[in-house]
Structure formats: C-alpha cells, structure tokens
C-alpha cells in the first residue's frame, strides 16, 4: 500500500539519498554527490511549491513529487511538475500515485489550467506515464544537456485541464510601421527609466511579453540599475524534477 503525504523536514535524508542514485541523477541536470545541505536548501528556496512524498507500508520514502505555481501574473494559471522515484520502488505505481495527487490538487483546489514538465527524450519509463496522464510533447530541445558523457535531447510536455476552452484566434493587427529613424546603441542608464517604462506600457509591446498593464517606473528599476550579484543556482534549478524516472 502506498501512502501520499506532505513532505516534512525529516524526509530530507531519504530524498537526498534518492536524488544521489545514479539512475535518478541521469535524468536531471544535477551533478554527483549532492550534499544533504544542498537538498535542504533547494526545498527552502523558490516560489509557491507543494511537495509530496510516497511512502510504503513501513513508512519508508519511495518517491517525491512537486508542483510549483508560476508567480508571473499572466502565468498564474500554470504550474510545473517534478517527480522522482527510488530505484528499488519502480514499477509499483509510485509515480502514478504521486501524479494523481498533484493533478487533483492542480485541477480541483488551485484552479490551474496548464501543467508543464520537461523530460529527457531517452527516459522511456517516464514519457509513457506522462502521456497516459494527459501530457503531450510540445517541443523537442536538441542537445539539451550532457548526460553520461553524451549530449541528450529533452521533451517539453504540457497538459491542459480537461474541458478547458482555448482561444486560437489571431493576435490583434499590427500598427503601420513608423518611418525609420537613425539610432545609436549604448548601455542602459538609470535616467532611461521613464522612457523604458512608457515603451513597455504600449499595448503593442506588452502583447508580446508576460507583463500586465500600467507598469510603474519603480517596478522596472531592476532593468535600469546596476545588477546586484545573484545567488548561484543549485544543480537542478535549471530543469524540472519531472525528468526523474518513474
């Protein structure tokens, strides 16, 4: 019997052990020998994430899955999924049980309309499961990442909530092109904030971005001020944990 529950801090050693298994790491962007501290730091970082674990009858953690909601206002209807299953627990329905729990959360509680994941093209165990759960491949990224000494491709997959209406209408007509004017290129400066904000508030510009109307200069300050040193990403921050085999 498989039990699904919320991930607890006490689960970190078990999750770290699974993540360091060679056949799990192979389908992520992680490097060997991720420390327990690195795993704990990952779970404490990031946006609105729900993490679940699957446990066997003895309480041992058999797998972990997560659902992260997008924070951009116009992507608030989207979530990304990640999943991993321990080597010794595969083909026992662990991955399916975790996915079922996250799909119920997304559809019936969080009102998410689109779920996304990425998976290595040679992860032959995970792809059929995702397809059976309603995910479809939308793109193939060639030579996506190094995997066991060779370059491997990756599928971007997504699932739309069943019954969701999708607008396939054409975008608004483009305005007539303005006469070409001479220009120069230079680095952006803080005093460019008013002009940059005004440009980004133009409907024709905003349509091609994820921004909302009525942007303020304050909200664009990060574009015109010198960049601050950012915290380095952990090995798996650049890929969804959905790459892990099931």
C-alpha positions as CSV (number, residue, x, y, z in Angstrom):
1,X,0.0,0.0,0.0
2,X,1.3,3.5,-1.0
3,X,0.6,6.5,1.2
4,X,0.9,10.0,-0.1
5,X,1.5,12.9,2.3
6,X,3.2,16.3,2.5
7,X,7.0,16.3,2.6
8,X,8.5,17.0,6.0
9,X,11.9,18.2,7.0
10,X,12.6,14.7,8.4
11,X,12.3,13.3,4.9
12,X,15.3,15.3,3.6
13,X,17.9,12.5,4.2
14,X,15.7,10.0,2.3
15,X,15.1,12.4,-0.6
16,X,18.8,13.2,-0.7
17,X,19.6,9.5,-0.9
18,X,17.2,9.0,-3.8
19,X,18.4,12.1,-5.7
20,X,22.0,10.8,-5.5
21,X,21.1,7.4,-7.1
22,X,22.8,7.2,-10.4
23,X,19.7,6.3,-12.4
24,X,17.8,9.3,-10.9
25,X,20.6,11.8,-11.4
26,X,21.0,10.7,-15.0
27,X,17.7,12.3,-15.9
28,X,18.3,15.7,-14.2
29,X,20.9,18.5,-14.6
30,X,22.3,17.6,-11.2
31,X,25.9,16.6,-10.6
32,X,27.1,13.7,-8.4
33,X,27.4,13.9,-4.7
34,X,24.7,16.5,-3.8
35,X,25.0,17.1,-0.1
36,X,22.2,16.9,2.4
37,X,22.6,20.6,2.9
38,X,22.1,21.3,-0.8
39,X,18.9,19.3,-0.9
40,X,17.6,21.1,2.2
41,X,18.5,24.5,0.7
42,X,16.6,23.7,-2.5
43,X,13.4,22.8,-0.6
44,X,13.6,26.1,1.4
45,X,14.1,28.2,-1.8
46,X,11.9,29.0,-4.7
47,X,8.2,30.1,-5.1
48,X,4.9,28.5,-4.1
49,X,5.8,24.9,-4.2
50,X,3.8,21.9,-2.9
51,X,6.0,18.8,-2.3
52,X,4.6,15.3,-1.6
53,X,6.2,12.0,-0.8
54,X,5.1,8.5,-1.4
55,X,5.7,6.1,1.5
56,X,5.5,2.3,1.7
57,X,3.8,0.3,4.5
58,X,6.9,0.6,6.6
59,X,6.9,4.4,6.2
60,X,10.0,4.4,4.0
61,X,10.0,7.2,1.4
62,X,9.7,5.7,-2.1
63,X,9.5,8.9,-4.1
64,X,8.9,12.6,-4.2
65,X,6.9,14.9,-6.5
66,X,6.4,18.7,-6.5
67,X,4.0,21.2,-8.0
68,X,5.3,24.8,-8.4
69,X,2.9,27.6,-9.3
70,X,4.1,30.3,-11.6
71,X,4.4,33.7,-10.0
72,X,4.1,35.9,-13.0
73,X,0.6,37.5,-13.0
74,X,-0.2,36.4,-16.5
75,X,1.1,32.9,-15.9
76,X,-0.7,32.4,-12.6
77,X,-2.8,29.6,-14.3
78,X,0.3,27.5,-14.9
79,X,2.2,25.0,-12.7
80,X,5.3,22.9,-13.3
81,X,5.7,19.4,-12.1
82,X,8.7,17.4,-10.9
83,X,8.9,13.7,-10.0
84,X,11.4,11.1,-8.8
85,X,11.0,7.5,-7.7
86,X,13.7,5.5,-5.9
87,X,15.4,2.7,-7.9
88,X,14.1,0.0,-5.6
89,X,10.5,1.2,-5.9
90,X,9.9,1.4,-9.6
91,X,7.0,-0.3,-11.4
92,X,4.9,-0.4,-8.3
93,X,2.6,2.6,-9.1
94,X,4.6,5.1,-7.0
95,X,4.9,7.7,-9.8
96,X,1.3,7.3,-10.9
97,X,0.1,7.8,-7.3
98,X,2.1,10.9,-6.9
99,X,1.0,12.4,-10.2
100,X,-2.7,11.6,-9.4
101,X,-2.4,13.5,-6.1
102,X,-0.8,16.5,-7.8
103,X,-3.3,16.6,-10.7
104,X,-6.2,16.6,-8.2
105,X,-4.5,19.5,-6.4
106,X,-4.0,21.4,-9.6
107,X,-7.5,20.8,-11.1
108,X,-9.7,20.9,-8.0
109,X,-8.0,23.1,-5.5
110,X,-5.6,25.5,-7.2
111,X,-7.6,26.1,-10.3
112,X,-4.6,25.6,-12.5
113,X,-5.3,25.3,-16.2
114,X,-1.9,24.3,-17.6
115,X,0.7,22.0,-16.2
116,X,4.2,21.8,-17.7
117,X,7.2,19.5,-17.3
118,X,10.4,18.6,-19.1
119,X,11.8,15.1,-19.6
120,X,14.9,13.7,-21.3
121,X,13.9,12.1,-24.6
122,X,15.5,8.8,-23.6
123,X,13.6,8.5,-20.3
124,X,11.5,5.7,-21.7
125,X,9.9,4.9,-18.3
126,X,8.6,8.4,-17.6
127,X,7.3,9.5,-21.0
128,X,4.5,6.8,-21.4
129,X,3.3,7.6,-17.8
130,X,3.1,11.3,-18.6
131,X,1.2,10.6,-21.8
132,X,-1.2,8.4,-20.0
133,X,-1.9,11.2,-17.6
134,X,-2.8,13.6,-20.4
135,X,0.6,15.3,-21.1
136,X,1.6,15.9,-24.7
137,X,5.0,16.8,-26.2
138,X,5.0,20.4,-27.4
139,X,8.7,20.7,-28.4
140,X,12.0,18.8,-28.5
141,X,15.1,20.6,-27.4
142,X,18.1,19.1,-29.3
143,X,21.4,18.6,-27.4
144,X,19.7,19.9,-24.3
145,X,22.2,18.7,-21.8
146,X,25.2,16.4,-21.2
147,X,24.2,13.0,-20.0
148,X,26.7,10.3,-19.2
149,X,29.3,11.9,-21.5
150,X,27.0,12.5,-24.5
151,X,24.6,15.3,-25.5
152,X,20.9,14.3,-25.0
153,X,17.6,15.8,-26.2
154,X,14.7,16.9,-24.0
155,X,10.9,17.0,-24.5
156,X,8.8,19.9,-23.2
157,X,5.5,18.4,-22.3
158,X,2.2,20.0,-21.1
159,X,-1.3,19.1,-20.0
160,X,-4.4,21.3,-20.3
161,X,-7.1,20.8,-17.8
162,X,-9.8,18.7,-19.4
163,X,-12.7,20.7,-20.9
164,X,-10.7,24.0,-20.9
165,X,-11.6,26.3,-23.8
166,X,-8.6,27.6,-25.7
167,X,-8.5,30.8,-27.7
168,X,-6.8,30.2,-31.1
169,X,-7.8,33.5,-32.6
170,X,-5.2,35.6,-34.4
171,X,-3.4,38.4,-32.4
172,X,-4.5,42.0,-32.8
173,X,-3.4,43.6,-36.1
174,X,0.0,45.2,-36.0
175,X,0.1,49.0,-36.4
176,X,1.5,50.6,-39.6
177,X,5.3,50.8,-39.3
178,X,6.7,54.2,-38.4
179,X,9.3,55.8,-40.6
180,X,12.7,54.6,-39.9
181,X,14.8,56.9,-37.8
182,X,18.6,57.0,-37.2
183,X,19.7,55.5,-33.9
184,X,22.7,54.6,-31.8
185,X,23.3,51.8,-29.4
186,X,24.6,52.3,-25.8
187,X,24.3,50.8,-22.3
188,X,21.1,51.4,-20.4
189,X,21.3,54.1,-17.7
190,X,19.1,54.9,-14.7
191,X,17.8,58.0,-16.4
192,X,16.3,55.8,-19.1
193,X,13.6,54.5,-16.7
194,X,10.8,56.8,-17.7
195,X,11.2,56.1,-21.5
196,X,11.6,52.4,-20.9
197,X,8.5,52.2,-18.7
198,X,6.5,54.2,-21.3
199,X,7.6,51.9,-24.1
200,X,6.8,48.8,-22.1
201,X,3.3,50.2,-21.4
202,X,2.5,50.4,-25.1
203,X,-0.2,47.8,-25.9
204,X,1.7,46.5,-29.0
205,X,4.8,46.0,-26.8
206,X,3.0,44.5,-23.9
207,X,1.2,42.0,-26.1
208,X,4.5,40.2,-26.8
209,X,5.5,39.9,-23.1
210,X,4.2,38.5,-19.9
211,X,3.7,42.0,-18.3
212,X,0.5,43.5,-17.1
213,X,-0.8,47.0,-17.9
214,X,0.1,50.1,-16.0
215,X,3.7,49.3,-15.1
216,X,5.4,51.8,-12.9
217,X,9.0,53.1,-13.0
218,X,9.6,51.5,-9.7
219,X,8.7,48.1,-11.0
220,X,11.2,48.4,-13.9
221,X,14.0,49.7,-11.6
222,X,15.8,46.3,-11.9
223,X,16.3,46.9,-15.6
224,X,17.9,50.3,-15.3
225,X,20.0,50.0,-12.2
226,X,23.3,48.1,-12.0
227,X,22.7,44.4,-11.4
228,X,23.3,43.0,-8.0
229,X,25.2,39.8,-7.6
230,X,22.7,36.9,-7.6
231,X,22.7,33.8,-5.6
232,X,24.1,30.8,-7.6
233,X,21.6,28.3,-8.7
234,X,21.7,24.8,-7.4
235,X,22.4,22.0,-9.9
236,X,18.8,21.1,-10.5
237,X,17.3,24.7,-10.6
238,X,17.6,24.8,-14.4
239,X,15.4,21.8,-15.0
240,X,12.1,20.3,-13.8
241,X,12.4,17.4,-11.4
242,X,9.9,15.7,-13.8
243,X,12.9,14.3,-15.6
244,X,13.4,11.7,-13.0
245,X,12.4,8.2,-14.0
246,X,9.3,6.5,-12.7
